[in-house]
Amino acid sequence: MEMEGHIIEFIDSGSLRVGYVRKQERSRLQIIDRRGRQSSALSSRVVIVHLRIREDQFSEKAAELLEEVEERRAEIDLELLWESVKAEERDYTSAELAKTYFGETSPTSESAVFRALDSNPLFFKKRGIEFQPRSEMQVGNERVRREREEERERFRGRVSDLLRRALRESEPPTDPEWPTVADRLHSWLRLGGKDEVGEILEDVLGEPRARTAAYDLLVKSGRLDPSEDRFLLINGVNQNFSEDTLEACARLSHYEHDGSRVDRTSLSALAIDDEDTREVDDALTVDEVNGETVVGIHIADVSAFVRMDGPLDREAYRRSATLYLPNISVTMFPERLATDLASLVPEHIRPAFTTEVRFDSENKLLGFEIFQSVVRITDRVSYEDADRSLASGNTTLGRLEKIASKLLETRKERGASVHRRPELKVRVKGDDISIRRIDSNSPTRLIVSEMMILANRLGADHAAAEDIPIIFRTQEPPSKAPPKTDGLPEPLQFERLRKTFKRSRLSLDPGEHSGLGLSAYSQMSSPIRRYADLVTQRQFAAARTDGDLPYDKEELLRILTTVEAAELEIRRLEEASTTYWVLEYLSRVELNRPLEALILNPRGTLELTDYLVRGKATGLENPNPGDYVTVEIESVHPQKPEIRFRPA
C-alpha cells in the first residue's frame, strides 16, 4: 500500500503513535513525529492510514485528526460493542469493529475504536493489532478483580492518611479503623513477613524509617510495652524458639563418655570468661610432658548434641549466631543446650574438640594434634580474677602468658595489626543502666585471645593440608602502608589505622589473613554461638573417622553466604543497641557535667574518653586533632542516634 506523504498511526513499543511518512522504501518507512523527530518502522506495524498531505501541514492536520478521534471515542460504549460480537470468538480488526459499532468505517472511527479498546482491556483482549472478545466468565472475573483493586486503593488511601495523622499528632487516632490498623502494624513488626499496612508505612516514610516509626506509634497507642526491646522488634528478631526446636532440645541427654574419645578429664581445665557469660565455649589445660609444655585448647563439641538438619540445626542455621544486646541476649540455641548441656561448666564431664599444642622451653611451637575429647572443667574464673591470680604468681597462667606473648610477637613480625581498642560493657536491667570500661589488652584477655587464634589457625592449616572443605576467613593486605602513629593517643591511632583496613571475608579457599598475620585462618572456637563453627566441627569429626564429609563445597557456599550476611547484620544491630543505651545513659546521668574528650579531626569530631562515643562539637576554637578538651553535652538523641557537645 502506498503510504508516502500520508499521516499514519502505527504501533511503537506497544502503543499507537501518530506519524508522517516522509519516505517509503518497500516495507520500511521513514517517519517523523509531531515534534519533528525521525524514526523508522515496518509497514506491517501500521494500523491506520489517514489522508495524504504536504509535510508542512502535518502538525496542524494531526492535531485536528486526533481531536476528531477523541470525539468519536467518547461516543463508544465498549460493553455494547462487546455484546454485539461476543458470540463469535475470533480476532477482529479495528475496521471491522468500527463498522459494527458506527455502521461505517473511516480512519478516524477505526482509530477511535482501537484506542478505546487498547486503553480498557475489560471486554477485549489485544492480539497484535487485532482484538478478541473475552468470554462472559473472563469479563466477570476481571470486573471482580477491578472492584477489589479499587477497594484496595481506597483502603491504602485511608490507611495512608490515618498513618500520617498518627505520626503527626501526639495522641493516637480515634478513628474506628485505627484498632485494626494498629493490630496489623503490631503483627507486621513482631512477626515479620508482609502486611499491606506495613508496606503503606514504608511508602509514607521510606523503608529504613518505617519499623522505627511503627514501634513508636504502637508504644504511643499503648499496643506495646516501652520496656520491650526496641531493637529486636524494629529489626524483626524473634527471640522465641519454635515448639519443635524446644521439644528437640528437651529430648537431649547429658553426654555420657563411652570411651570413643580421648580422655582428658584428669587434667585441670580452666575456663576464663566475662562474669556474666553463660555460653562457655572454651577452656585451657597445661601439662608438662618430657620437658615440653602441652597446652590443651578445648572447645565445646556442639556436634555431639545437634543432629545435622534436625530442628535445632535448622533453627541455628536460620539465626546463624547469638545476638548480644545490653539488655538481652538472643541465643543461637535454646538455653538448656547453650548454657548447660554443651557449655563447659565446672565439675561436669563435657565432650570437646581439643587442639593440643606442644611448646619447648623457649615457647617455640613443636607440633599439634586435633581430636575429639572429654574434659572436666575444674575452675571457672572471670578475667579480672584471673588477672589478679596471674599477678599473684599463678604458675599455670604465667606459663600461658609467656607462650601467648611469643605467639603475639610472631604475628606482629608477620605484619599483624595488634591494635585492640578498649571496650564498653553495657548492661541494662529494668531501668538501670551500668557501663564499665574494659581493657582489651589485659594479660588474661591476651592469653585467651591468642589461644583461640592459635586453635583456629592450626585448624585452618590442618584443613588446607588434608584438603578438608571448610569455611576460611581471609583478609587482604592494606592497599597502602599503615601511617605512623607513634606518640598519638589511642583513639587517634585507631582512627588512622582503620582507614587502611580491608574487611575480612569468608571463603572456601585458604588465604592470607593480613590483620592476624596468618597464612590461613578459620573459626571453630565458638560453636555454641556461631553456626559456621559448628559446621567446621562436623567436617573435622567426619574426616577424623574417615567418614563421608557432611558438607560439600556447594553446601558450604550456601552456608557461607547466609552466615556472612547474618554476621554483618548482627554486628550492626549490636553496635546500634550499645550506642543507643550509652546515649540514653548520658542523657540521664551526664547532662550539664564536664566530660573529657579527644579531638579526632579539624572538623570538631570528638570521642568521649570514658564512653567511647563520638559526636560533633560547636564553638571549639581551632580544633587540633590529638588534643584533649573538656566539654558538656549540648544535645543528645539516643534514637537517632546523635550527640553534640559544646566547650565546658
MARBARO-770954 format. One record per residue (C-alpha): residue in one letter; x, y, z. Coordinates in nm, 3 decimals, always signed. Layout:
BEGIN
   aa        xx        yy        zz
    A         X         Y         Z
...
END
This chain:
BEGIN
   aa        xx        yy        zz
    M    +0.000    +0.000    +0.000
    E    +0.128    +0.344    -0.087
    M    +0.182    +0.545    +0.234
    E    +0.442    +0.805    +0.144
    G    +0.309    +1.154    +0.224
    H    +0.031    +1.019    +0.447
    I    -0.050    +1.065    +0.814
    I    -0.046    +0.719    +0.973
    E    -0.097    +0.559    +1.311
    F    +0.145    +0.277    +1.391
    I    +0.243    +0.054    +1.681
    D    +0.555    +0.165    +1.865
    S    +0.655    +0.000    +2.197
    G    +0.305    -0.144    +2.226
    S    +0.123    +0.191    +2.187
    L    -0.043    +0.368    +1.896
    R    +0.154    +0.670    +1.770
    V    +0.083    +0.930    +1.502
    G    +0.343    +0.994    +1.234
    Y    +0.403    +1.131    +0.886
    V    +0.562    +0.906    +0.623
    R    +0.840    +1.108    +0.470
    K    +0.965    +0.823    +0.254
    Q    +0.867    +0.463    +0.179
    E    +1.120    +0.204    +0.066
    R    +0.933    -0.123    +0.017
    S    +0.833    -0.240    +0.366
    R    +1.036    +0.020    +0.558
    L    +0.903    +0.366    +0.635
    Q    +1.091    +0.682    +0.728
    I    +0.867    +0.866    +0.975
    I    +0.865    +1.198    +1.157
    D    +0.652    +1.263    +1.464
    R    +0.472    +1.583    +1.567
    R    +0.791    +1.716    +1.728
    G    +0.992    +1.662    +1.412
    R    +1.187    +1.364    +1.546
    Q    +1.276    +1.100    +1.288
    S    +1.236    +0.723    +1.322
    S    +1.169    +0.420    +1.108
    A    +0.909    +0.144    +1.118
    L    +0.794    -0.156    +0.917
    S    +0.477    -0.112    +0.715
    S    +0.334    -0.417    +0.897
    R    +0.321    -0.204    +1.214
    V    +0.084    +0.046    +1.054
    V    -0.272    +0.021    +1.184
    I    -0.445    +0.321    +1.022
    V    -0.368    +0.532    +0.717
    H    -0.515    +0.882    +0.714
    L    -0.516    +1.147    +0.445
    R    -0.229    +1.248    +0.218
    I    -0.086    +1.597    +0.289
    R    +0.225    +1.808    +0.249
    E    +0.484    +1.766    +0.524
    D    +0.448    +2.128    +0.638
    Q    +0.080    +2.061    +0.710
    F    +0.146    +1.760    +0.931
    S    +0.147    +1.917    +1.277
    E    -0.177    +2.112    +1.225
    K    -0.363    +1.829    +1.047
    A    -0.251    +1.568    +1.304
    A    -0.393    +1.781    +1.587
    E    -0.725    +1.814    +1.402
    L    -0.741    +1.437    +1.338
    L    -0.668    +1.347    +1.699
    E    -0.936    +1.588    +1.819
    E    -1.185    +1.421    +1.587
    V    -1.071    +1.075    +1.704
    E    -1.132    +1.170    +2.067
    E    -1.482    +1.297    +1.982
    R    -1.566    +0.964    +1.816
    R    -1.404    +0.771    +2.102
    A    -1.627    +0.945    +2.356
    E    -1.931    +0.800    +2.174
    I    -1.818    +0.438    +2.218
    D    -1.989    +0.210    +2.470
    L    -1.743    -0.081    +2.490
    E    -1.988    -0.312    +2.665
    L    -2.245    -0.259    +2.390
    L    -1.977    -0.332    +2.126
    W    -1.876    -0.646    +2.316
    E    -2.238    -0.763    +2.342
    S    -2.264    -0.728    +1.963
    V    -1.968    -0.957    +1.879
    K    -1.903    -1.178    +2.184
    A    -2.085    -1.480    +2.038
    E    -1.814    -1.525    +1.773
    E    -1.478    -1.594    +1.938
    R    -1.234    -1.471    +1.677
    D    -0.993    -1.184    +1.620
    Y    -1.141    -0.859    +1.484
    T    -0.967    -0.569    +1.316
    S    -1.043    -0.219    +1.435
    A    -1.205    -0.157    +1.095
    E    -1.448    -0.446    +1.148
    L    -1.538    -0.329    +1.496
    A    -1.581    +0.031    +1.377
    K    -1.817    -0.094    +1.104
    T    -2.013    -0.294    +1.365
    Y    -2.048    -0.003    +1.606
    F    -2.078    +0.304    +1.381
    G    -2.232    +0.134    +1.077
    E    -1.948    +0.272    +0.868
    T    -1.572    +0.268    +0.869
    S    -1.325    +0.552    +0.836
    P    -0.970    +0.611    +0.958
    T    -1.095    +0.826    +1.247
    S    -1.358    +0.574    +1.360
    E    -1.105    +0.289    +1.334
    S    -0.859    +0.493    +1.542
    A    -1.127    +0.574    +1.798
    V    -1.218    +0.205    +1.839
    F    -0.854    +0.092    +1.855
    R    -0.764    +0.348    +2.122
    A    -1.076    +0.277    +2.329
    L    -1.010    -0.097    +2.331
    D    -0.637    -0.055    +2.391
    S    -0.692    +0.167    +2.697
    N    -0.956    -0.058    +2.857
    P    -0.897    -0.435    +2.816
    L    -1.205    -0.537    +3.017
    F    -1.408    -0.668    +2.723
    F    -1.146    -0.741    +2.454
    K    -0.802    -0.898    +2.456
    K    -0.545    -0.733    +2.231
    R    -0.367    -0.976    +1.998
    G    -0.109    -0.788    +1.791
    I    -0.311    -0.522    +1.611
    E    -0.642    -0.711    +1.640
    F    -0.884    -0.772    +1.926
    Q    -1.062    -1.083    +2.052
    P    -1.380    -1.054    +2.264
    R    -1.346    -1.209    +2.608
    S    -1.587    -1.472    +2.738
    E    -1.857    -1.378    +2.986
    M    -1.666    -1.561    +3.260
    Q    -1.348    -1.371    +3.180
    V    -1.531    -1.038    +3.185
    G    -1.697    -1.129    +3.517
    N    -1.365    -1.230    +3.675
    E    -1.197    -0.914    +3.552
    R    -1.477    -0.699    +3.693
    V    -1.433    -0.864    +4.036
    R    -1.058    -0.811    +4.016
    R    -1.104    -0.445    +3.932
    E    -1.352    -0.394    +4.214
    R    -1.108    -0.548    +4.458
    E    -0.825    -0.339    +4.323
    E    -1.034    -0.023    +4.358
    E    -1.127    -0.119    +4.714
    R    -0.760    -0.188    +4.787
    E    -0.663    +0.154    +4.655
    R    -0.934    +0.317    +4.868
    F    -0.807    +0.121    +5.170
    R    -0.448    +0.226    +5.101
    G    -0.557    +0.587    +5.075
    R    -0.749    +0.575    +5.404
    V    -0.466    +0.398    +5.588
    S    -0.204    +0.631    +5.442
    D    -0.398    +0.934    +5.568
    L    -0.452    +0.765    +5.905
    L    -0.084    +0.686    +5.949
    R    +0.022    +1.035    +5.850
    R    -0.208    +1.182    +6.116
    A    -0.091    +0.930    +6.375
    L    +0.271    +1.025    +6.307
    R    +0.192    +1.395    +6.324
    E    -0.027    +1.405    +6.633
    S    +0.073    +1.348    +6.994
    E    -0.228    +1.127    +7.074
    P    -0.329    +0.808    +6.888
    P    -0.611    +0.845    +6.632
    T    -0.971    +0.792    +6.744
    D    -1.086    +0.663    +6.403
    P    -1.282    +0.335    +6.418
    E    -1.034    +0.184    +6.171
    W    -0.727    +0.259    +6.387
    P    -0.751    -0.050    +6.617
    T    -0.743    -0.280    +6.312
    V    -0.458    -0.084    +6.156
    A    -0.264    -0.091    +6.485
    D    -0.318    -0.469    +6.519
    R    -0.183    -0.531    +6.171
    L    +0.108    -0.296    +6.233
    H    +0.185    -0.484    +6.554
    S    +0.179    -0.820    +6.375
    W    +0.399    -0.686    +6.094
    L    +0.652    -0.552    +6.342
    R    +0.661    -0.853    +6.575
    L    +0.628    -1.144    +6.334
    G    +0.794    -1.004    +6.024
    G    +0.669    -1.109    +5.685
    K    +0.449    -0.898    +5.461
    D    +0.146    -0.693    +5.553
    E    -0.007    -0.416    +5.346
    V    -0.027    -0.179    +5.642
    G    +0.348    -0.214    +5.691
    E    +0.405    -0.160    +5.318
    I    +0.192    +0.156    +5.329
    L    +0.401    +0.290    +5.618
    E    +0.715    +0.216    +5.415
    D    +0.565    +0.415    +5.126
    V    +0.488    +0.706    +5.361
    L    +0.827    +0.722    +5.537
    G    +1.068    +0.513    +5.333
    E    +1.173    +0.161    +5.423
    P    +1.464    +0.248    +5.661
    R    +1.242    +0.455    +5.896
    A    +0.919    +0.256    +5.882
    R    +0.985    -0.006    +6.151
    T    +1.118    +0.251    +6.399
    A    +0.809    +0.465    +6.340
    A    +0.583    +0.161    +6.383
    Y    +0.744    +0.088    +6.721
    D    +0.692    +0.447    +6.836
    L    +0.330    +0.452    +6.714
    L    +0.249    +0.127    +6.894
    V    +0.409    +0.248    +7.218
    K    +0.219    +0.577    +7.191
    S    -0.112    +0.396    +7.138
    G    -0.050    +0.151    +7.423
    R    -0.013    -0.155    +7.198
    L    +0.348    -0.212    +7.304
    D    +0.514    -0.204    +7.644
    P    +0.801    +0.050    +7.625
    S    +1.017    -0.200    +7.816
    E    +1.010    -0.442    +7.520
    D    +1.338    -0.428    +7.335
    R    +1.300    -0.180    +7.051
    F    +1.598    -0.317    +6.858
    L    +1.462    -0.671    +6.842
    L    +1.119    -0.555    +6.731
    I    +1.241    -0.292    +6.484
    N    +1.475    -0.542    +6.321
    G    +1.224    -0.827    +6.317
    V    +1.425    -1.051    +6.551
    N    +1.213    -1.315    +6.721
    Q    +1.389    -1.438    +7.033
    N    +1.143    -1.722    +7.095
    F    +1.212    -2.075    +6.970
    S    +0.951    -2.286    +6.793
    E    +0.789    -2.574    +6.977
    D    +0.968    -2.824    +6.751
    T    +1.303    -2.674    +6.847
    L    +1.225    -2.671    +7.219
    E    +1.094    -3.028    +7.207
    A    +1.409    -3.145    +7.027
    C    +1.620    -2.973    +7.292
    A    +1.416    -3.127    +7.576
    R    +1.487    -3.475    +7.437
    L    +1.864    -3.427    +7.463
    S    +2.051    -3.610    +7.739
    H    +2.370    -3.528    +7.925
    Y    +2.674    -3.664    +7.744
    E    +2.797    -4.000    +7.872
    H    +3.155    -4.094    +7.794
    D    +3.169    -4.423    +7.603
    G    +3.545    -4.447    +7.553
    S    +3.537    -4.332    +7.189
    R    +3.703    -4.002    +7.274
    V    +4.042    -3.912    +7.418
    D    +4.001    -3.874    +7.793
    R    +4.147    -3.552    +7.931
    T    +3.938    -3.538    +8.248
    S    +4.246    -3.596    +8.465
    L    +4.386    -3.254    +8.368
    S    +4.285    -2.935    +8.548
    A    +4.086    -2.737    +8.293
    L    +4.042    -2.363    +8.340
    A    +3.766    -2.157    +8.175
    I    +3.825    -1.779    +8.172
    D    +3.535    -1.559    +8.068
    D    +3.338    -1.248    +8.150
    E    +3.142    -1.277    +8.473
    D    +2.804    -1.279    +8.304
    T    +2.893    -1.523    +8.023
    R    +2.666    -1.827    +8.027
    E    +2.760    -1.994    +7.696
    V    +3.108    -2.121    +7.786
    D    +3.277    -2.232    +7.464
    D    +3.638    -2.283    +7.566
    A    +3.878    -2.395    +7.838
    L    +4.253    -2.441    +7.869
    T    +4.480    -2.706    +8.020
    V    +4.857    -2.700    +8.072
    D    +5.066    -3.014    +8.118
    E    +5.440    -3.068    +8.138
    V    +5.549    -3.381    +7.948
    N    +5.912    -3.481    +7.889
    G    +6.037    -3.125    +7.917
    E    +5.769    -2.989    +7.685
    T    +5.466    -2.779    +7.769
    V    +5.145    -2.922    +7.627
    V    +4.866    -2.667    +7.603
    G    +4.518    -2.806    +7.550
    I    +4.270    -2.571    +7.385
    H    +3.932    -2.732    +7.444
    I    +3.624    -2.617    +7.253
    A    +3.271    -2.728    +7.342
    D    +3.169    -3.003    +7.096
    V    +2.819    -2.899    +6.996
    S    +2.820    -3.155    +6.713
    A    +2.784    -3.425    +6.981
    F    +2.433    -3.295    +7.055
    V    +2.292    -3.131    +6.743
    R    +2.189    -3.363    +6.460
    M    +2.250    -3.223    +6.115
    D    +1.931    -3.091    +5.952
    G    +1.722    -3.154    +6.265
    P    +1.505    -2.884    +6.427
    L    +1.793    -2.748    +6.640
    D    +2.026    -2.738    +6.342
    R    +1.776    -2.565    +6.114
    E    +1.699    -2.300    +6.377
    A    +2.070    -2.240    +6.444
    Y    +2.131    -2.202    +6.070
    R    +1.846    -1.951    +6.046
    R    +1.984    -1.745    +6.334
    S    +2.349    -1.802    +6.233
    A    +2.488    -1.657    +6.558
    T    +2.398    -1.543    +6.907
    L    +2.298    -1.178    +6.931
    Y    +2.423    -0.992    +7.238
    L    +2.247    -0.668    +7.330
    P    +2.299    -0.470    +7.653
    N    +1.958    -0.570    +7.786
    I    +1.903    -0.913    +7.631
    S    +2.075    -1.199    +7.450
    V    +1.911    -1.390    +7.167
    T    +2.094    -1.722    +7.172
    M    +2.153    -1.941    +6.869
    F    +2.040    -2.248    +7.066
    P    +1.781    -2.287    +7.344
    E    +1.913    -2.220    +7.691
    R    +1.921    -2.584    +7.804
    L    +2.173    -2.669    +7.533
    A    +2.359    -2.336    +7.516
    T    +2.417    -2.282    +7.888
    D    +2.404    -2.637    +8.026
    L    +2.446    -2.949    +7.813
    A    +2.709    -2.818    +7.571
    S    +2.852    -2.540    +7.788
    L    +3.184    -2.611    +7.961
    V    +3.050    -2.563    +8.313
    P    +3.259    -2.663    +8.615
    E    +3.259    -3.016    +8.759
    H    +3.079    -3.175    +8.465
    I    +3.222    -3.407    +8.202
    R    +3.174    -3.246    +7.865
    P    +3.252    -3.353    +7.506
    A    +3.507    -3.125    +7.345
    F    +3.710    -3.063    +7.034
    T    +4.067    -3.037    +7.150
    T    +4.374    -2.887    +6.989
    E    +4.681    -2.995    +7.186
    V    +4.991    -2.791    +7.110
    R    +5.345    -2.871    +7.221
    F    +5.596    -2.596    +7.308
    D    +5.960    -2.615    +7.408
    S    +6.118    -2.422    +7.693
    E    +6.171    -2.123    +7.460
    N    +5.798    -2.117    +7.378
    K    +5.859    -2.242    +7.026
    L    +5.572    -2.443    +6.875
    L    +5.684    -2.802    +6.817
    G    +5.368    -2.972    +6.692
    F    +4.995    -3.015    +6.741
    E    +4.712    -3.266    +6.727
    I    +4.336    -3.216    +6.684
    F    +4.094    -3.472    +6.827
    Q    +3.760    -3.521    +6.997
    S    +3.788    -3.548    +7.374
    V    +3.611    -3.538    +7.707
    V    +3.714    -3.279    +7.966
    R    +3.613    -3.175    +8.313
    I    +3.629    -2.804    +8.397
    T    +3.783    -2.773    +8.742
    D    +3.771    -2.397    +8.769
    R    +3.594    -2.107    +8.601
    V    +3.709    -1.751    +8.670
    S    +3.647    -1.402    +8.540
    Y    +3.915    -1.213    +8.352
    E    +3.957    -0.980    +8.648
    D    +4.008    -1.268    +8.893
    A    +4.244    -1.439    +8.651
    D    +4.448    -1.118    +8.616
    R    +4.478    -1.097    +8.994
    S    +4.579    -1.463    +9.016
    L    +4.842    -1.410    +8.747
    A    +4.980    -1.108    +8.930
    S    +4.997    -1.318    +9.249
    G    +5.227    -1.571    +9.083
    N    +4.994    -1.840    +8.939
    T    +5.243    -2.063    +8.755
    T    +4.994    -2.208    +8.504
    L    +4.877    -1.864    +8.395
    G    +5.237    -1.741    +8.399
    R    +5.341    -2.015    +8.156
    L    +5.042    -1.938    +7.931
    E    +5.124    -1.567    +7.935
    K    +5.478    -1.633    +7.810
    I    +5.351    -1.856    +7.531
    A    +5.079    -1.604    +7.436
    S    +5.333    -1.319    +7.429
    K    +5.556    -1.523    +7.198
    L    +5.265    -1.603    +6.966
    L    +5.166    -1.236    +6.955
    E    +5.521    -1.126    +6.883
    T    +5.546    -1.376    +6.598
    R    +5.222    -1.250    +6.443
    K    +5.343    -0.890    +6.471
    E    +5.659    -0.985    +6.283
    R    +5.436    -1.121    +6.006
    G    +5.255    -0.789    +5.976
    A    +4.959    -0.845    +6.207
    S    +4.769    -0.543    +6.329
    V    +4.761    -0.587    +6.706
    H    +4.579    -0.267    +6.791
    R    +4.298    -0.356    +7.034
    R    +4.058    -0.082    +7.139
    P    +3.914    -0.062    +7.490
    E    +3.560    -0.199    +7.510
    L    +3.248    -0.087    +7.690
    K    +3.048    -0.345    +7.880
    V    +2.696    -0.202    +7.882
    R    +2.429    -0.384    +8.082
    V    +2.063    -0.289    +8.122
    K    +1.841    -0.442    +8.388
    G    +1.498    -0.291    +8.419
    D    +1.551    +0.083    +8.438
    D    +1.913    +0.055    +8.550
    I    +2.196    +0.110    +8.300
    S    +2.553    +0.021    +8.401
    I    +2.861    +0.097    +8.192
    R    +3.205    -0.048    +8.255
    R    +3.517    +0.017    +8.051
    I    +3.722    -0.295    +7.980
    D    +4.092    -0.312    +7.900
    S    +4.110    -0.539    +7.595
    N    +4.485    -0.575    +7.647
    S    +4.468    -0.718    +7.999
    P    +4.707    -1.016    +8.045
    T    +4.448    -1.292    +8.063
    R    +4.239    -1.147    +7.778
    L    +4.561    -1.163    +7.576
    I    +4.609    -1.527    +7.681
    V    +4.259    -1.639    +7.581
    S    +4.266    -1.438    +7.258
    E    +4.598    -1.584    +7.146
    M    +4.497    -1.940    +7.233
    M    +4.176    -1.911    +7.032
    I    +4.362    -1.756    +6.737
    L    +4.614    -2.040    +6.762
    A    +4.346    -2.313    +6.761
    N    +4.170    -2.152    +6.466
    R    +4.494    -2.109    +6.276
    L    +4.605    -2.470    +6.331
    G    +4.261    -2.594    +6.233
    A    +4.284    -2.397    +5.908
    D    +4.636    -2.529    +5.840
    H    +4.518    -2.884    +5.903
    A    +4.214    -2.848    +5.676
    A    +4.425    -2.698    +5.398
    A    +4.690    -2.972    +5.425
    E    +4.434    -3.255    +5.434
    D    +4.206    -3.099    +5.171
    I    +3.909    -3.086    +5.409
    P    +3.650    -2.836    +5.279
    I    +3.574    -2.580    +5.550
    I    +3.486    -2.211    +5.574
    F    +3.800    -1.997    +5.597
    R    +3.828    -1.632    +5.694
    T    +4.057    -1.414    +5.487
    Q    +4.165    -1.050    +5.481
    E    +4.360    -0.884    +5.205
    P    +4.664    -0.672    +5.298
    P    +4.612    -0.293    +5.322
    S    +4.628    -0.115    +4.989
    K    +4.881    +0.129    +5.132
    A    +5.137    +0.125    +5.409
    P    +4.994    +0.192    +5.757
    P    +5.057    +0.552    +5.871
    K    +5.295    +0.624    +6.156
    T    +5.102    +0.656    +6.478
    D    +5.379    +0.666    +6.738
    G    +5.302    +0.907    +7.019
    L    +4.939    +0.959    +6.919
    P    +4.656    +0.896    +7.168
    E    +4.499    +0.552    +7.124
    P    +4.169    +0.667    +6.962
    L    +4.360    +0.868    +6.703
    Q    +4.591    +0.573    +6.635
    F    +4.290    +0.354    +6.569
    E    +4.118    +0.618    +6.356
    R    +4.418    +0.644    +6.125
    L    +4.486    +0.270    +6.109
    R    +4.120    +0.189    +6.048
    K    +4.122    +0.369    +5.716
    T    +4.380    +0.122    +5.582
    F    +4.195    -0.194    +5.690
    K    +4.010    -0.411    +5.443
    R    +3.708    -0.606    +5.554
    S    +3.764    -0.969    +5.641
    R    +3.563    -1.216    +5.434
    L    +3.453    -1.576    +5.446
    S    +3.590    -1.804    +5.175
    L    +3.602    -2.170    +5.078
    D    +3.970    -2.138    +4.990
    P    +4.251    -2.085    +5.242
    G    +4.409    -1.745    +5.207
    E    +4.605    -1.481    +5.391
    H    +4.453    -1.304    +5.687
    S    +4.668    -0.992    +5.694
    G    +4.510    -0.846    +6.007
    L    +4.612    -1.152    +6.209
    G    +4.943    -1.209    +6.030
    L    +4.849    -1.564    +5.929
    S    +4.866    -1.758    +5.602
    A    +4.535    -1.934    +5.676
    Y    +4.263    -1.888    +5.934
    S    +3.926    -2.038    +6.016
    Q    +3.689    -2.014    +6.310
    M    +3.587    -2.316    +6.515
    S    +3.626    -2.179    +6.868
    S    +3.265    -2.067    +6.933
    P    +3.026    -2.340    +6.810
    I    +2.763    -2.256    +7.074
    R    +2.748    -1.902    +6.940
    R    +2.838    -1.929    +6.567
    Y    +2.682    -2.172    +6.323
    A    +2.982    -2.174    +6.087
    D    +3.198    -2.304    +6.375
    L    +2.960    -2.597    +6.426
    V    +2.980    -2.675    +6.054
    T    +3.361    -2.685    +6.077
    Q    +3.341    -2.915    +6.378
    R    +3.129    -3.159    +6.178
    Q    +3.374    -3.158    +5.890
    F    +3.667    -3.233    +6.123
    A    +3.475    -3.504    +6.310
    A    +3.390    -3.686    +5.987
    A    +3.743    -3.651    +5.848
    R    +3.893    -3.790    +6.169
    T    +3.689    -4.112    +6.137
    D    +3.740    -4.132    +5.758
    G    +3.363    -4.097    +5.716
    D    +3.180    -3.913    +5.439
    L    +3.205    -3.538    +5.488
    P    +2.863    -3.391    +5.577
    Y    +2.909    -3.086    +5.354
    D    +3.042    -3.050    +5.001
    K    +3.166    -2.718    +4.862
    E    +2.828    -2.625    +4.715
    E    +2.658    -2.670    +5.053
    L    +2.936    -2.479    +5.228
    L    +2.893    -2.192    +4.984
    R    +2.522    -2.173    +5.067
    I    +2.601    -2.166    +5.439
    L    +2.881    -1.914    +5.391
    T    +2.651    -1.674    +5.208
    T    +2.387    -1.694    +5.480
    V    +2.615    -1.660    +5.782
    E    +2.824    -1.380    +5.632
    A    +2.513    -1.168    +5.574
    A    +2.382    -1.255    +5.922
    E    +2.716    -1.170    +6.079
    L    +2.713    -0.820    +5.929
    E    +2.353    -0.761    +6.038
    I    +2.419    -0.887    +6.393
    R    +2.726    -0.668    +6.427
    R    +2.529    -0.366    +6.305
    L    +2.248    -0.435    +6.549
    E    +2.482    -0.489    +6.845
    E    +2.665    -0.164    +6.773
    A    +2.339    +0.028    +6.728
    S    +2.192    -0.107    +7.051
    T    +2.508    -0.035    +7.251
    T    +2.523    +0.321    +7.115
    Y    +2.156    +0.374    +7.198
    W    +2.198    +0.266    +7.562
    V    +2.519    +0.465    +7.610
    L    +2.347    +0.778    +7.481
    E    +2.044    +0.700    +7.697
    Y    +2.275    +0.675    +8.000
    L    +2.444    +1.004    +7.912
    S    +2.105    +1.174    +7.874
    R    +2.013    +1.062    +8.226
    V    +2.341    +1.100    +8.414
    E    +2.590    +1.329    +8.241
    L    +2.392    +1.635    +8.128
    N    +2.549    +1.965    +8.241
    R    +2.861    +1.784    +8.367
    P    +3.216    +1.837    +8.241
    L    +3.342    +1.545    +8.030
    E    +3.686    +1.475    +7.888
    A    +3.701    +1.422    +7.511
    L    +3.966    +1.381    +7.244
    I    +3.959    +1.583    +6.921
    L    +3.973    +1.342    +6.626
    N    +3.975    +1.582    +6.331
    P    +3.980    +1.955    +6.245
    R    +3.603    +1.946    +6.179
    G    +3.541    +1.913    +6.552
    T    +3.458    +1.544    +6.583
    L    +3.523    +1.429    +6.941
    E    +3.535    +1.098    +7.127
    L    +3.439    +1.090    +7.495
    T    +3.727    +0.934    +7.688
    D    +3.512    +0.739    +7.934
    Y    +3.230    +0.639    +7.698
    L    +3.397    +0.596    +7.357
    V    +3.107    +0.763    +7.174
    R    +3.162    +1.024    +6.907
    G    +2.987    +1.345    +6.817
    K    +3.038    +1.695    +6.683
    A    +3.130    +1.994    +6.897
    T    +3.029    +2.353    +6.831
    G    +3.227    +2.656    +6.948
    L    +3.574    +2.497    +6.957
    E    +3.846    +2.737    +6.851
    N    +4.098    +2.585    +6.609
    P    +4.030    +2.218    +6.697
    N    +4.360    +2.032    +6.685
    P    +4.347    +1.651    +6.640
    G    +4.505    +1.478    +6.939
    D    +4.419    +1.748    +7.193
    Y    +4.205    +1.666    +7.494
    V    +3.929    +1.914    +7.578
    T    +3.660    +1.947    +7.843
    V    +3.308    +1.961    +7.703
    E    +2.944    +1.941    +7.805
    I    +2.660    +1.770    +7.624
    E    +2.469    +2.024    +7.417
    S    +2.209    +1.777    +7.288
    V    +2.164    +1.401    +7.284
    H    +1.911    +1.192    +7.091
    P    +1.952    +0.817    +7.156
    Q    +1.702    +0.714    +6.891
    K    +1.868    +0.899    +6.601
    P    +2.144    +0.828    +6.738
    E    +2.316    +1.165    +6.778
    I    +2.511    +1.360    +7.037
    R    +2.657    +1.710    +7.017
    F    +2.895    +1.892    +7.251
    R    +2.996    +2.244    +7.348
    P    +3.301    +2.367    +7.541
    A    +3.250    +2.335    +7.917
END
